Amino acid sequence: GTRDQINVAKSLIEDIVDQVQQSQQRIEASLSKREPRLPPKSPENVKNIDSPKVERISPVPGQPDSQFEVYVSAMVDPSRFWLQIVGPKATELDCLVEEMTEYYNKPENRKMHLLDHVNKGDLVAAIFQYDNKWYRAEVLNINDTDSSDKKVELYYVDYGDTDILPCSELYELRTDFLRLHFQAIECFLARVEPVGENWSEEAVDKFEECTHVAQWKKLSAKINGYSVREKTRAKREGSPVPGVDLFEINNEQDIDVADELVKAGVALFKKDVDLRTSSRATSISNISVASSS
């Protein structure tokens, strides 16, 4: 093209780059305001969730080693934890939580969304008693022993943790609060297994320390296989759970979480896996996120 056309093209590209940088800065600024979420440590009775609108990680074709930034939002042990992908959806989630908290904190609004009864599998609005904010939750189990006010086990669909609340403290979820796909992605740590039959308390503590659970510290993740989750509901097939390599982001050299567990003597490398790991690439464009049906 002519010099003028080239200059126009360069100007357009510079504008696009500037817009992308500004968008990234807005996301960073928003996520930096997140407060630590303090769930019950290592919940024992987390149930499998197979919800219709859950974010899932889809590797880009031809880029098997793609890496992306995540938060570890909840955990049971290194074989079962939940990730949130760092990016625009995480920012949308923060806005949703703020909106829900402002709405359900008003008694007149709660009065409009009283529930006569709840059933297993229902989606509800529920407070998280460790930070007094309102979240989307799924009913896992209902304890019928206390007829005066039944206790309900909840799964917080955007974080992966669980809690137990009285039925009277659950409210109907306003339909527009379902606009965002559930953000908690269940995963397992690839390449390693427990030293014994089950993960030790030391292993759980070490994993929690390395991954900064619910502290909103970025880690780098890479998909490294899938496992099939057992079927949890009638007429529904089990869904694949991604195995991931996790890395603590460090200016000098990223720290491989699996390697740290093995060095600490609380995990073993599986015998049938490739122990090679690639260097980190933090571009969020290296993955695509889709909704599962």
C-alpha positions, 0 to 999 in steps of 0.5 A: 500500500501507499505510505498513507495507507501504511500509516493509517494501518499502523495507527489502527494497530496502535489504537487496538493495542492501546485498547487491549492494554487499557482493558487488561489494566481495568481487569487487573485493577478490579481483581486486585481489590479482591479480599481473601475468602476464608472458607472452612479448611479442606471440606470433607464432604464436597459432592460432585457437581454436574451443573448445566452451565459451568465454565470449562477449559478448552485447549486451543487446537494445535497448542497443547502446551498452552498456559493460562493464569488462574486462582485456586478458589477452593480445595479438598486435596491435590486431587480435588480443587477448584480454579477460576480463570483470571480474566474478564469473567472473574471481573464479571463475577466480582461485579455479580457478587457486589450486585447480589450482596447489595440486593439481598442485604435489603430486608424488603428484597429478601422478603420478595424471594422467600422460599417455601421449600428447597429441593436437592439440586436447587439453585439459591442465593445464600450468604457466605458466613465467612465474609457476609457476602451473597453468592450463587449456591446449589443445594447438595443435601437437606438434613431432615432431622431437625424439623424446626429449621432444616439444615442444608448443605450448599455448594458455592458454584463460583468458588467450589467450597461448601457450607451448611446453612439453615433453610430459612437463610436461603432465598430464591435466586433472581433469574438475571443473576444466572447470566454468568456461567458458573466459574468454579472449575474442578481440577486435579493436580497432574503427574503426582499421587499421594505417598500412601492410600490417601493424601496426608494432612501435611500434603494438603497443607503444603498444597494449600501453602503453594497455591494460596487457596482463596487468597487470589494470588495468580498461578500459571496452569497448563492442562495435562490430561483428563479423568472421567468423573463418576456419574452423579445424577440419574441419566447424566454421564460423568464429565471429564475433569482436567488434570493441570500442572500448576506453577507459582509465578516467580520473576526468576523461575516459576515454581512447579507445585507438583515438584514442590510436593514431591520435594517435601516428601508428601507426594510421588510422581506417577510412574507412567507420566512425562515429567517434562514441563514447559516454560510459562506463557501467561497470555490469556488468549492461549486458551478458550473458555466454553460452557458445557451443556 
